[in-house]
Amino acid sequence: MIAAELPNRRIEAWKYSDLRAAVGDVRPAMAGEGDVIERLAEGAGRRESRVIAAGKSDLFVDYIEGDGLLPSAETIAVGPGSTYHRIVVQTGAGLPLSFCRAQLGAGATFRQFVLAEGAKLARIETHVAIEGEGAEVELNGLYMCGEGRHADLTSVIAHKVGGGATRQLIKGVSRRGGRGVFQGKIVVEHGAQKTDARQYHHGMLLEDGAEIFAKPELMIHADDVQCAHGNTAGGLDETALFYMRSRGVPERQARALLIEAFLGETVPDWAPPDVRAEIEGRIRAWLGGAS
């Protein structure tokens, strides 16, 4: 392959994450069809497919660790009335690239949670197609970007038929020299009436020199829907911090507690207790590393 095949900031979907620059002189193999991450995963032998049979339930936890270029991709068919839970924990410092493509049948449920600690360039991308009536999607996630760390959570949810519901909540924090990215698009196609879709992103800049970029989008081609999206970015609530300090809580501890509560809202109740405890532990460990 040649470097020109990799996206850079001229590509709208990669405007905040320059993969070509991050890869540099490395020339990874690409194969198959689909998105660039899917083709990289095919070339690396890390592309999988799975089917959740009608009426069944499954849970998959994916740990993305290690250095270097780490592309992976999976295609999931969630059958009618079935449920698929997916948890992604990204900690590797190199170039972790993850892509998930899910198709939902009637009455199916797809729930996902992502924890991203960032890397030289980390991108967790999710595409969901609601192809059966009454299907439900929940995409939650959080990112924590310290100095030199870049985390990109990108998603596209397409409501192709009516009666579906989407809930998405992404929160993130960034320190000096860190960059957090959220790109979320919900598409309601013609005829997908009675769709109920909500998408929210909230970012917190912890220090001067931190970066957060967000681009939530709604594309609605039906007229009987309930859809909303929102985005905020700012610093820590100084009023809440003052209140906690006035009650005798040291400033460092008060900041950590407020940030933990902010991020903790995204952690799902459906996660297994041991996985949930690990996620909460990773949040506390990251906050404990603050200078």
Backbone torsions as a table, in degrees:
resi	resn	phi	psi	omega
1	MET	NA	165.2	176.3
2	ILE	-117.4	157.3	-176.4
3	ALA	-58.5	-30.3	-176.9
4	ALA	-62.9	-17.3	178.6
5	GLU	-75.1	-17.3	-179.6
6	LEU	-88.8	143.5	-177.7
7	PRO	-74.0	146.1	170.8
8	ASN	-123.5	-166.7	-173.7
9	ARG	-70.9	-9.2	174.7
10	ARG	-73.9	-18.9	177.0
11	ILE	-85.7	121.9	-172.4
12	GLU	-54.4	-43.3	-177.2
13	ALA	-69.5	-12.0	-178.8
14	TRP	-122.6	23.0	-172.5
15	LYS	-64.9	-22.1	179.8
16	TYR	-106.1	-0.6	-175.0
17	SER	-139.6	96.6	-174.7
18	ASP	-84.9	92.4	-177.0
19	LEU	-67.7	-37.2	-178.8
20	ARG	-60.3	-44.7	179.8
21	ALA	-68.2	-37.9	-177.7
22	ALA	-67.3	-37.6	-179.5
23	VAL	-71.0	-35.0	177.8
24	GLY	65.8	-127.3	-175.4
25	ASP	-85.2	-4.2	179.1
26	VAL	-67.1	140.6	-179.8
27	ARG	-123.5	79.2	-178.2
28	PRO	-73.3	154.5	178.9
29	ALA	-77.1	146.0	174.5
30	MET	-127.0	142.6	-179.0
31	ALA	-151.2	165.3	176.0
32	GLY	73.4	-159.3	-177.7
33	GLU	-126.2	170.9	176.0
34	GLY	110.7	-159.5	178.8
35	ASP	-64.4	160.1	-177.4
36	VAL	-59.1	-38.0	179.3
37	ILE	-67.7	-38.7	177.5
38	GLU	-61.8	-40.4	179.8
39	ARG	-69.9	-38.2	175.1
40	LEU	-64.8	-41.3	178.8
41	ALA	-64.1	-40.2	176.8
42	GLU	-60.7	-43.3	179.5
43	GLY	-65.5	-28.6	-179.8
44	ALA	-93.2	-1.0	-179.4
45	GLY	73.1	29.2	-178.1
46	ARG	-123.4	42.1	178.1
47	ARG	-118.1	126.7	-174.6
48	GLU	-128.8	160.2	173.9
49	SER	-132.9	145.8	176.7
50	ARG	-147.7	156.5	-179.8
51	VAL	-128.2	130.5	174.5
52	ILE	-100.5	112.1	-174.6
53	ALA	-64.0	155.8	-178.4
54	ALA	-53.4	130.9	176.4
55	GLY	79.5	2.1	-178.3
56	LYS	-98.1	170.2	179.2
57	SER	-137.1	143.6	-179.0
58	ASP	-148.3	155.2	178.2
59	LEU	-133.3	133.7	178.4
60	PHE	-131.6	129.3	177.0
61	VAL	-114.0	121.9	-176.3
62	ASP	-113.1	117.3	176.6
63	TYR	-100.0	121.9	179.5
64	ILE	-107.6	103.4	-175.0
65	GLU	-129.6	168.7	175.7
66	GLY	98.8	174.1	-178.7
67	ASP	-107.4	176.6	179.0
68	GLY	80.8	-175.1	179.1
69	LEU	-79.1	120.3	-175.3
70	LEU	-127.8	79.6	177.7
71	PRO	-86.7	139.5	175.0
72	SER	-146.4	150.5	-179.2
73	ALA	-150.4	146.8	174.9
74	GLU	-142.2	145.8	174.6
75	THR	-115.2	128.6	-174.4
76	ILE	-125.1	128.6	172.1
77	ALA	-107.0	112.8	-178.3
78	VAL	-98.0	110.5	-173.0
79	GLY	-69.3	168.7	-179.8
80	PRO	-54.5	129.5	176.9
81	GLY	72.2	5.6	-179.3
82	SER	-96.9	168.2	-176.3
83	THR	-133.7	133.7	177.2
84	TYR	-127.2	124.9	176.8
85	HIS	-109.4	131.0	-178.3
86	ARG	-131.0	128.7	177.1
87	ILE	-122.6	129.5	178.7
88	VAL	-119.6	125.4	177.3
89	VAL	-119.1	109.8	-177.0
90	GLN	-105.6	120.8	179.8
91	THR	-130.3	-17.2	-175.5
92	GLY	-60.7	148.8	-173.6
93	ALA	-96.6	-2.1	-175.4
94	GLY	-88.7	-114.3	-179.7
95	LEU	-127.7	71.4	177.4
96	PRO	-77.5	124.3	-179.2
97	LEU	-127.2	120.7	-177.5
98	SER	-126.3	135.7	179.9
99	PHE	-133.8	131.8	176.8
100	CYS	-127.7	129.3	177.1
101	ARG	-120.1	117.4	-175.7
102	ALA	-121.2	138.2	173.6
103	GLN	-118.1	130.2	-174.5
104	LEU	-111.9	130.3	174.3
105	GLY	-84.6	-177.2	-177.5
106	ALA	-61.1	129.9	177.2
107	GLY	70.3	9.9	179.8
108	ALA	-78.7	159.7	179.0
109	THR	-131.2	131.4	176.1
110	PHE	-124.7	118.4	178.5
111	ARG	-121.9	134.6	-179.4
112	GLN	-137.5	143.4	171.9
113	PHE	-132.2	134.7	179.5
114	VAL	-123.1	131.0	167.5
115	LEU	-115.2	119.1	-178.3
116	ALA	-121.2	122.4	176.2
117	GLU	-95.6	3.3	177.4
118	GLY	78.1	170.2	-178.2
119	ALA	-163.0	-167.5	171.3
120	LYS	-52.8	-44.9	167.8
121	LEU	-158.0	112.8	176.6
122	ALA	-113.9	132.1	177.6
123	ARG	-134.6	122.0	176.2
124	ILE	-112.8	109.0	-173.5
125	GLU	-115.6	136.2	-176.7
126	THR	-133.3	129.1	175.5
127	HIS	-121.9	124.6	-179.1
128	VAL	-123.9	131.1	176.1
129	ALA	-115.5	115.9	176.5
130	ILE	-87.4	105.7	-173.6
131	GLU	-109.2	-5.1	178.1
132	GLY	-126.2	144.2	-177.0
133	GLU	-63.8	144.4	175.8
134	GLY	78.0	9.8	178.6
135	ALA	-74.7	153.3	-177.2
136	GLU	-129.1	142.4	-179.7
137	VAL	-128.9	135.5	171.9
138	GLU	-131.5	116.6	178.8
139	LEU	-121.7	102.6	176.9
140	ASN	-112.1	156.4	177.7
141	GLY	-173.8	164.5	175.9
142	LEU	-144.9	151.0	174.7
143	TYR	-130.6	148.4	180.0
144	MET	-136.1	107.6	-172.1
145	CYS	-114.5	112.2	173.5
146	GLY	-90.5	-171.3	-177.1
147	GLU	-58.7	130.2	178.5
148	GLY	77.8	7.2	-178.7
149	ARG	-110.4	139.2	-176.3
150	HIS	-131.1	122.8	178.7
151	ALA	-126.2	129.4	-177.5
152	ASP	-125.3	115.5	174.7
153	LEU	-108.4	111.0	-176.2
154	THR	-121.6	138.4	-179.2
155	SER	-147.4	150.0	173.2
156	VAL	-134.8	122.8	179.7
157	ILE	-120.2	119.6	-177.3
158	ALA	-111.0	115.2	173.6
159	HIS	-88.0	103.7	-176.9
160	LYS	-91.4	-21.9	179.0
161	VAL	-132.4	170.6	-173.9
162	GLY	-83.0	169.9	173.4
163	GLY	78.3	8.1	-179.3
164	GLY	-88.5	163.4	180.0
165	ALA	-137.0	138.8	176.9
166	THR	-130.0	135.1	172.1
167	ARG	-129.8	124.1	179.3
168	GLN	-133.8	127.8	177.3
169	LEU	-135.3	116.7	178.2
170	ILE	-121.9	131.0	175.4
171	LYS	-130.5	152.0	-179.8
172	GLY	-158.4	159.0	177.9
173	VAL	-132.1	149.3	-179.7
174	SER	-140.1	135.9	174.0
175	ARG	-98.2	177.7	179.1
176	ARG	-55.1	129.2	178.9
177	GLY	84.8	-0.7	177.9
178	GLY	-102.9	155.8	179.6
179	ARG	-135.9	124.3	173.4
180	GLY	-110.9	139.8	-177.7
181	VAL	-131.6	132.3	169.9
182	PHE	-128.6	126.0	172.6
183	GLN	-128.8	116.3	-178.7
184	GLY	-131.3	129.6	179.3
185	LYS	-127.9	128.3	172.7
186	ILE	-114.3	125.4	-180.0
187	VAL	-114.8	123.8	175.1
188	VAL	-108.1	109.5	-173.2
189	GLU	-81.6	168.0	178.7
190	HIS	-56.0	132.2	178.7
191	GLY	88.4	-8.0	-179.0
192	ALA	-85.3	60.5	-177.9
193	GLN	-70.8	160.1	179.2
194	LYS	64.6	21.4	174.5
195	THR	-74.5	140.1	177.9
196	ASP	-125.9	104.8	-173.9
197	ALA	-130.6	128.6	179.9
198	ARG	-132.7	134.6	-176.7
199	GLN	-138.6	127.5	-178.8
200	TYR	-139.1	140.0	174.0
201	HIS	-130.9	135.5	177.8
202	HIS	-135.3	122.3	-179.1
203	GLY	-115.8	149.2	179.9
204	MET	-127.9	121.1	177.8
205	LEU	-92.3	112.9	-171.8
206	LEU	-85.9	-22.6	-177.4
207	GLU	-147.0	159.7	171.1
208	ASP	-60.9	140.3	-179.4
209	GLY	92.2	-3.4	174.2
210	ALA	-80.5	153.0	-178.8
211	GLU	-130.8	137.9	171.8
212	ILE	-139.6	128.7	177.1
213	PHE	-121.3	133.3	-178.5
214	ALA	-139.0	139.5	178.6
215	LYS	-142.1	80.6	173.8
216	PRO	-80.3	140.2	-177.1
217	GLU	-137.3	143.7	170.0
218	LEU	-123.3	130.6	173.9
219	MET	-124.1	106.9	-170.8
220	ILE	-114.8	121.7	-179.8
221	HIS	-118.8	18.1	176.7
222	ALA	-128.1	158.3	-172.9
223	ASP	-110.8	-2.5	179.4
224	ASP	-120.8	72.1	-174.8
225	VAL	-138.8	163.9	170.1
226	GLN	-123.2	109.7	-176.2
227	CYS	-136.3	142.7	178.7
228	ALA	-154.0	151.9	172.0
229	HIS	-148.4	156.2	-178.7
230	GLY	-153.3	158.5	-177.9
231	ASN	-151.5	134.6	174.7
232	THR	-137.1	152.8	174.3
233	ALA	-150.6	133.5	-178.6
234	GLY	-175.5	-167.3	-179.7
235	GLY	-97.2	-174.4	178.1
236	LEU	-67.0	144.3	179.6
237	ASP	-68.2	106.6	-176.8
238	GLU	-67.9	-29.2	177.9
239	THR	-66.1	-44.7	177.9
240	ALA	-65.1	-38.5	178.6
241	LEU	-64.2	-43.6	178.1
242	PHE	-61.1	-41.1	-179.8
243	TYR	-60.8	-46.6	-178.5
244	MET	-66.5	-38.7	179.1
245	ARG	-68.1	-33.2	178.1
246	SER	-69.2	-16.3	177.2
247	ARG	-96.7	11.9	174.1
248	GLY	91.3	8.3	179.3
249	VAL	-84.6	125.2	178.6
250	PRO	-57.6	149.1	-173.1
251	GLU	-58.0	-46.3	-178.8
252	ARG	-58.9	-45.0	-179.6
253	GLN	-67.4	-40.3	-179.9
254	ALA	-62.6	-43.4	178.2
255	ARG	-60.6	-44.9	-178.9
256	ALA	-62.6	-41.5	-179.5
257	LEU	-64.7	-41.2	-179.8
258	LEU	-66.9	-41.4	-179.9
259	ILE	-68.5	-40.4	178.1
260	GLU	-61.2	-42.2	178.0
261	ALA	-64.8	-38.6	178.0
262	PHE	-60.6	-49.1	-178.4
263	LEU	-74.3	-33.7	-173.9
264	GLY	-62.8	-19.2	-179.9
265	GLU	-64.2	-22.6	-178.1
266	THR	-84.0	-19.5	-173.7
267	VAL	-71.6	123.2	-171.6
268	PRO	-78.7	147.9	175.9
269	ASP	-69.3	-24.1	-176.1
270	TRP	-78.4	-9.4	178.0
271	ALA	-65.8	140.5	176.1
272	PRO	-54.8	145.7	-175.9
273	PRO	-53.8	-40.1	-178.9
274	ASP	-68.5	-37.4	178.4
275	VAL	-70.4	-41.1	177.9
276	ARG	-61.2	-42.3	178.6
277	ALA	-63.2	-38.2	178.1
278	GLU	-64.7	-43.3	179.2
279	ILE	-60.7	-47.4	179.2
280	GLU	-62.7	-36.1	177.5
281	GLY	-66.0	-37.6	178.2
282	ARG	-66.6	-38.2	176.5
283	ILE	-61.4	-47.0	-178.4
284	ARG	-65.3	-38.5	179.8
285	ALA	-65.1	-41.6	178.5
286	TRP	-63.6	-43.3	178.9
287	LEU	-67.0	-33.8	179.0
288	GLY	-69.0	-17.4	177.9
289	GLY	-86.6	3.6	179.4
290	ALA	-65.8	146.0	179.3
291	SER	-84.3	NA	NA
